[in-house]
Amino acid sequence: MANVIVLAERADGALTKTTLEMLTLARSIGTPVAVLTGEGADAHAARATEFGAESIVLDSSAQSEPVGRDVDVLAAAVAHFNSSLVLVAASAAGKETAGRLAIRTGGGVVTDAVRVNPDGGVVQPIFGGAMTVTTHVKGVAVVAIRPSSIAAEPSAGAGTIVTLDVPTSERRRARITATVPGQRSTRPDLAAADVVVSGGRGMGSAAGFALVEQLADTLKGAVGASRAATDAGWYPHRFQVGQTGTTVSPQLYLALGISGAIQHRAGMQTAKTVVVINKDREAPLFELADFGIVGDVSTIVPALIAEITRRRA
Ligand SMILES: Cc1cc2nc3c(=O)[nH]c(=O)nc-3n(C[C@H](O)[C@H](O)[C@H](O)COP(=O)(O)OP(=O)(O)OC[C@H]3O[C@@H](n4cnc5c(N)ncnc54)[C@H](O)[C@@H]3O)c2cc1C
């Protein structure tokens, strides 16, 4: 079977859920090779093995320019394993890596893919999920996989450690001299969260989003927002769900005061269970709902929080 290279991503000191999903996907179509980079990379080899890595390329060198070094290591891994498929997470860093690697290897990029078929066809929803295309890339396919597209399942691989001699590329002209960590939320990452609670214009104001946050925290979920809410300045733009925001695919999606415009649906329609709370029983999002509550968010949401808290006590 062909070697499928997976670039491991880390967050909060662990491999991300998307990395485990990519290893699961790689197993279904070939022989997974995990690439672990950055200081302390070796500490994550066991986890990658648990999810099927047959080989693990370790590069623990300190990185003055993380994406650039990842590209160097991936290019070396592609050559060493004679691979024509590289999976990266469809995050900002993953997509940047994908573009640079495709240039380096003379291959092609497909972003926001949800699957790769055994024949190498890369499956990608387009036009807000209205259509799905399958692409066959000539040469090395560098594929950015959307979080939560595949269910991660453990199945142990051999986990053979491989150290490659990777010279630092002369091609780079930029060097990161300092980094300032952004504000970290204690909530899960929106794109990969199992539970997402989103608020829309129906929350009425920025203050109304306190209710969205309370419900999200009660369910240990992430907070999302419609564009109407982010455009109004009620919640930061980076939490926008939809065609021009983040695509989510959680187990549970709660939409509070969101009408269900096509652009919003594009970002959440693959959620496994959708709960809609809206005072207008004709709101289009009810068409997608597994459970719908017709009512005012200001009364329904506090009642919901109280009931969940009571049942958990
Ligand atoms: C190119 C383009 C890209 C776009 N991208 C996105 C995107 O990525 N994400 C996105 O979300 N939108 C996007 N939009 C905007 C989209 O078309 C809608 O305008 C937006 O999703 C509407 O947000 P909303 O549902 O919160 O607001 P509205 O459509 O105004 O709906 C508010 C809902 O709240 C309900 N409501 C009001 N008060 C209460 C209450 N007290 N209790 C319960 N329910 C109440 C109302 O009945 C209504 O259904 C895009 C638009 C364009 C043109």
The ligand as an SDF file (V2000), in Angstrom:
LIG
                    3D

 53 58  0  0  0  0  0  0  0  0999 V2000
  -21.4270   36.4410    0.7150 C   0  0  0  0  0  0  0  0  0  0  0  0
  -22.1080   36.2390    2.0470 C   0  0  0  0  0  0  0  0  0  0  0  0
  -21.4780   35.4480    2.9720 C   0  0  0  0  0  0  0  0  0  0  0  0
  -22.0980   35.2100    4.2090 C   0  0  0  0  0  0  0  0  0  0  0  0
  -21.4780   34.4090    5.1310 N   0  0  0  0  0  0  0  0  0  0  0  0
  -22.1140   34.1320    6.2880 C   0  0  0  0  0  0  0  0  0  0  0  0
  -21.5290   33.2330    7.2460 C   0  0  0  0  0  0  0  0  0  0  0  0
  -20.4180   32.7210    7.0710 O   0  0  0  0  0  0  0  0  0  0  0  0
  -22.2160   32.9830    8.3790 N   0  0  0  0  0  0  0  0  0  0  0  0
  -23.4460   33.5300    8.6560 C   0  0  0  0  0  0  0  0  0  0  0  0
  -24.0310   33.2530    9.7060 O   0  0  0  0  0  0  0  0  0  0  0  0
  -23.9990   34.3840    7.7620 N   0  0  0  0  0  0  0  0  0  0  0  0
  -23.3690   34.7070    6.6140 C   0  0  0  0  0  0  0  0  0  0  0  0
  -23.9310   35.5930    5.7500 N   0  0  0  0  0  0  0  0  0  0  0  0
  -25.1480   36.3490    6.1960 C   0  0  0  0  0  0  0  0  0  0  0  0
  -26.4140   35.5580    6.0640 C   0  0  0  0  0  0  0  0  0  0  0  0
  -26.9490   35.7460    4.7530 O   0  0  0  0  0  0  0  0  0  0  0  0
  -27.4490   36.0380    7.1110 C   0  0  0  0  0  0  0  0  0  0  0  0
  -27.6330   37.4220    6.9320 O   0  0  0  0  0  0  0  0  0  0  0  0
  -27.0530   35.7770    8.5400 C   0  0  0  0  0  0  0  0  0  0  0  0
  -26.6840   34.4310    8.6990 O   0  0  0  0  0  0  0  0  0  0  0  0
  -28.2500   36.0740    9.4380 C   0  0  0  0  0  0  0  0  0  0  0  0
  -27.8830   35.9170   10.7820 O   0  0  0  0  0  0  0  0  0  0  0  0
  -29.0000   35.6010   11.8620 P   0  0  0  0  0  0  0  0  0  0  0  0
  -29.6840   34.3390   11.5390 O   0  0  0  0  0  0  0  0  0  0  0  0
  -28.3530   35.7270   13.2020 O   0  0  0  0  0  0  0  0  0  0  0  0
  -29.9580   36.8650   11.7070 O   0  0  0  0  0  0  0  0  0  0  0  0
  -31.4370   36.9510   11.1520 P   0  0  0  0  0  0  0  0  0  0  0  0
  -31.5350   36.3700    9.7980 O   0  0  0  0  0  0  0  0  0  0  0  0
  -31.8630   38.3480   11.3400 O   0  0  0  0  0  0  0  0  0  0  0  0
  -32.2590   35.9960   12.1090 O   0  0  0  0  0  0  0  0  0  0  0  0
  -32.4710   36.2640   13.4620 C   0  0  0  0  0  0  0  0  0  0  0  0
  -33.4120   35.1800   13.9700 C   0  0  0  0  0  0  0  0  0  0  0  0
  -33.5710   35.3430   15.3640 O   0  0  0  0  0  0  0  0  0  0  0  0
  -34.9190   35.0850   15.6870 C   0  0  0  0  0  0  0  0  0  0  0  0
  -35.1860   35.8030   16.9380 N   0  0  0  0  0  0  0  0  0  0  0  0
  -35.2590   37.1460   17.1340 C   0  0  0  0  0  0  0  0  0  0  0  0
  -35.4340   37.4140   18.4280 N   0  0  0  0  0  0  0  0  0  0  0  0
  -35.4990   36.2210   19.0680 C   0  0  0  0  0  0  0  0  0  0  0  0
  -35.7000   35.8390   20.4200 C   0  0  0  0  0  0  0  0  0  0  0  0
  -35.8000   36.7580   21.4010 N   0  0  0  0  0  0  0  0  0  0  0  0
  -35.7370   34.5280   20.7280 N   0  0  0  0  0  0  0  0  0  0  0  0
  -35.6250   33.5950   19.7550 C   0  0  0  0  0  0  0  0  0  0  0  0
  -35.4450   33.8980   18.4510 N   0  0  0  0  0  0  0  0  0  0  0  0
  -35.3700   35.1990   18.1190 C   0  0  0  0  0  0  0  0  0  0  0  0
  -35.7140   35.5970   14.5160 C   0  0  0  0  0  0  0  0  0  0  0  0
  -36.9680   34.9510   14.4440 O   0  0  0  0  0  0  0  0  0  0  0  0
  -34.7940   35.2240   13.3530 C   0  0  0  0  0  0  0  0  0  0  0  0
  -35.1280   33.9590   12.8380 O   0  0  0  0  0  0  0  0  0  0  0  0
  -23.3450   35.8290    4.5050 C   0  0  0  0  0  0  0  0  0  0  0  0
  -23.9680   36.6140    3.5410 C   0  0  0  0  0  0  0  0  0  0  0  0
  -23.3510   36.8210    2.3260 C   0  0  0  0  0  0  0  0  0  0  0  0
  -24.0400   37.6690    1.3090 C   0  0  0  0  0  0  0  0  0  0  0  0
  1  2  1  0
  2  3  1  0
  2 52  2  0
  3  4  2  0
  4  5  1  0
  4 50  1  0
  5  6  2  0
  6  7  1  0
  6 13  1  0
  7  8  2  0
  7  9  1  0
  9 10  1  0
 10 11  2  0
 10 12  1  0
 12 13  2  0
 13 14  1  0
 14 15  1  0
 14 50  1  0
 15 16  1  0
 16 17  1  0
 16 18  1  0
 18 19  1  0
 18 20  1  0
 20 21  1  0
 20 22  1  0
 22 23  1  0
 23 24  1  0
 24 25  2  0
 24 26  1  0
 24 27  1  0
 27 28  1  0
 28 29  2  0
 28 30  1  0
 28 31  1  0
 31 32  1  0
 32 33  1  0
 33 34  1  0
 33 48  1  0
 34 35  1  0
 35 36  1  0
 35 46  1  0
 36 37  1  0
 36 45  1  0
 37 38  2  0
 38 39  1  0
 39 40  1  0
 39 45  2  0
 40 41  1  0
 40 42  2  0
 42 43  1  0
 43 44  2  0
 44 45  1  0
 46 47  1  0
 46 48  1  0
 48 49  1  0
 50 51  2  0
 51 52  1  0
 52 53  1  0
M  END
$$$$
